[in-house]
Amino acid sequence: MHKKNISAPVIKRLPRYYRFLGELLDKGISRISSRELSDKMGFSASQIRQDLNCFGGFGQQGFGYPVEGLYNEIGRILGLENCYNAILIGAGNLGKAVAVHMSFEQRGFRLIGIFDNDPAKINTTIRNIRVFDTDELEAFCKENKTDAAILCVPKTAAHEIADRLYNIGIRNYWNFSHYDLSINYNDIIVENVHLNDSLMILCYKISDANDASDQNE
């Protein structure tokens, strides 16, 4: 089945499969059943089979799934072997944390440049990568094939930076800025990251659990 026919919820679950299968490999586990995956991951066995069947038959009835084979195949489905070139805009606390702690090379990307407009940060290095002045953005991207941009700038600065990136042909974004890029650009690929939203969802879940506990008392 072609990837375009795969639903967004299935695609969003694939990184979790990939991460969990990698942990199984590290433990030396070579084969696992959909029922065992279900017990460990919290998805139903039928959901797991449906998800994986979207991309072809990986398992064998009675024998389960080969962990390494499934891990490698999901990596190929996600395109992790492509190693797209990415730049990061914003070398503040968030940008630095993303640059230092993300395993880009194992997740399909190579970080090739970092940009900021703070004179104190320009020409420093993060993860052995030079921090360039944002004034050099266009020249850098002209000289270096750039497939994606990571936005770690304040929402107030995101519009101007996004316009510049779009005008030099960048259409793929990992967006931490809370600025809705799709308002102005309808032909881009964007993955928005809202840490505050995630924290509020945690707050809701805790509150909901507490409410349920109070009702049962």
C-alpha positions in Angstrom: 0.0 0.0 0.0 1.3 3.5 -0.9 2.2 5.7 2.0 -0.3 8.4 1.0 -3.1 6.0 1.9 -1.9 5.6 5.5 -3.9 7.5 8.1 -2.2 10.2 10.2 -2.9 8.3 13.5 -1.0 5.3 12.2 2.0 7.5 11.1 2.1 9.1 14.5 2.3 5.7 16.2 5.2 4.5 14.0 8.0 6.4 16.0 6.7 4.7 19.2 7.0 1.3 17.5 10.4 2.2 16.3 11.6 3.4 19.7 10.2 0.3 21.5 11.6 -2.2 19.0 15.0 -0.5 19.4 14.8 -1.1 23.2 13.9 -4.8 22.5 17.0 -5.1 20.3 19.2 -3.6 23.0 17.9 -6.3 25.3 18.7 -9.0 22.8 15.1 -10.0 22.0 14.8 -11.3 18.5 11.1 -12.1 18.1 7.9 -10.8 19.7 4.1 -11.4 19.2 1.5 -8.8 18.7 0.0 -9.8 22.1 3.4 -9.2 23.8 3.7 -5.9 22.0 0.2 -5.1 23.2 1.0 -5.9 26.8 4.1 -3.7 26.8 2.9 -0.7 24.6 -0.7 -0.3 25.7 -2.2 -0.8 22.2 -4.6 -3.6 21.5 -3.1 -6.6 19.6 -5.6 -6.0 16.8 -4.6 -2.4 16.5 -0.9 -3.3 16.2 -1.7 -5.9 13.5 -3.9 -3.4 11.6 -1.1 -0.7 11.8 1.6 -3.0 10.6 -0.5 -4.6 7.9 -0.9 -1.1 6.3 2.7 -1.5 5.1 2.6 -5.2 4.2 2.9 -8.4 6.1 5.7 -8.4 8.7 4.6 -11.1 11.0 4.1 -14.9 10.7 1.1 -16.4 12.5 2.3 -18.5 15.4 5.8 -17.0 15.3 5.2 -13.3 15.8 7.4 -10.5 14.4 11.2 -10.5 13.9 12.2 -7.5 16.0 15.3 -6.5 13.9 13.5 -6.8 10.6 10.5 -4.9 11.8 12.7 -2.2 13.4 14.6 -1.7 10.1 11.5 -1.7 8.0 9.7 0.9 10.1 12.9 3.0 9.9 12.7 2.7 6.1 9.0 3.6 6.1 9.8 6.7 8.2 12.6 7.6 5.8 15.3 7.7 8.5 18.0 6.7 6.0 17.6 9.9 4.0 19.6 12.1 6.4 18.0 15.4 5.3 20.0 18.6 6.0 18.5 20.8 8.6 19.3 24.2 10.1 18.2 25.5 13.5 17.0 29.1 14.0 17.4 30.4 17.6 20.3 29.5 19.8 18.7 30.3 23.1 17.9 27.9 25.9 15.4 25.9 23.9 17.4 25.9 20.7 20.5 24.8 22.5 18.7 22.0 24.2 17.3 20.8 20.9 20.6 20.9 19.2 22.5 19.2 22.0 20.1 16.5 23.1 18.4 15.4 19.8 19.9 12.4 18.0 19.4 14.0 14.6 21.4 11.5 12.6 19.4 8.5 14.0 16.2 10.3 13.2 16.6 11.1 9.6 18.4 14.5 9.7 21.8 16.1 9.8 22.1 19.5 11.6 24.4 21.6 9.4 24.0 25.1 10.8 22.6 27.2 13.7 21.5 30.8 13.5 20.9 33.6 16.0 20.9 37.4 16.0 22.5 37.8 19.5 26.1 39.0 19.2 27.0 37.0 22.3 26.0 33.8 20.6 27.3 34.4 17.1 30.5 32.5 16.3 30.2 30.3 19.3 29.7 26.6 18.8 27.0 24.2 20.0 27.5 20.5 19.4 30.6 21.5 17.4 28.4 23.5 15.0 29.0 27.2 14.5 26.3 29.7 15.3 25.9 32.0 12.4 24.5 35.5 12.3 20.9 35.3 10.9 22.1 37.9 8.4 24.0 35.1 6.8 21.0 32.9 6.4 20.3 33.3 2.7 24.0 33.0 1.7 24.4 29.9 3.8 21.4 28.2 2.3 22.5 29.1 -1.2 25.9 27.4 -0.5 24.5 24.4 1.5 21.6 22.3 0.4 19.0 22.8 3.2 16.0 20.5 3.4 14.4 21.6 6.6 14.4 24.4 9.3 13.9 24.0 13.0 12.3 27.1 14.5 13.2 27.8 18.1 12.5 31.5 18.1 9.8 33.6 19.9 6.4 33.8 18.2 7.0 37.5 17.6 10.0 36.7 15.5 8.7 33.7 13.7 6.8 35.4 10.9 9.8 37.3 9.6 12.1 34.3 9.8 9.6 32.1 8.2 9.1 34.5 5.3 12.9 34.5 4.7 13.1 30.8 4.8 10.2 30.3 2.5 11.6 32.8 0.0 14.8 30.8 -0.3 12.8 27.7 -0.9 12.6 25.9 2.4 9.3 24.1 2.7 9.8 21.7 5.6 9.7 22.8 9.3 9.9 21.5 12.8 8.2 24.4 14.6 8.6 25.2 18.3 7.7 28.9 17.9 3.9 28.6 18.5 3.4 30.7 15.3 1.0 29.0 12.9 3.1 28.7 9.7 0.2 27.3 7.7 -1.7 30.6 7.9 0.6 32.1 5.3 2.0 29.1 3.5 -0.3 26.3 2.3 2.4 24.3 0.5 4.7 23.5 3.4 5.2 20.4 5.6 5.3 21.3 9.2 5.4 19.4 12.5 4.3 21.7 15.3 5.7 21.1 18.8 3.6 22.7 21.7 5.3 21.9 25.0 2.8 24.0 26.9 -0.1 22.1 25.3 1.4 18.8 26.4 1.9 20.1 30.0 -1.7 21.3 30.1 -2.9 17.8 28.9 -1.0 16.3 31.8 -2.7 18.8 34.1 -6.1 17.7 32.8 -5.3 14.0 33.2 -4.2 14.5 36.8 -7.3 16.7 37.6 -9.5 14.1 35.9 -8.0 11.3 37.9 -8.4 13.2 41.1 -12.0 14.0 40.3 -12.7 10.4 39.7 -11.0 9.4 42.9 -13.1 12.0 44.9 -16.3 10.6 43.3 -15.4 7.1 44.4 -14.8 8.0 48.0 
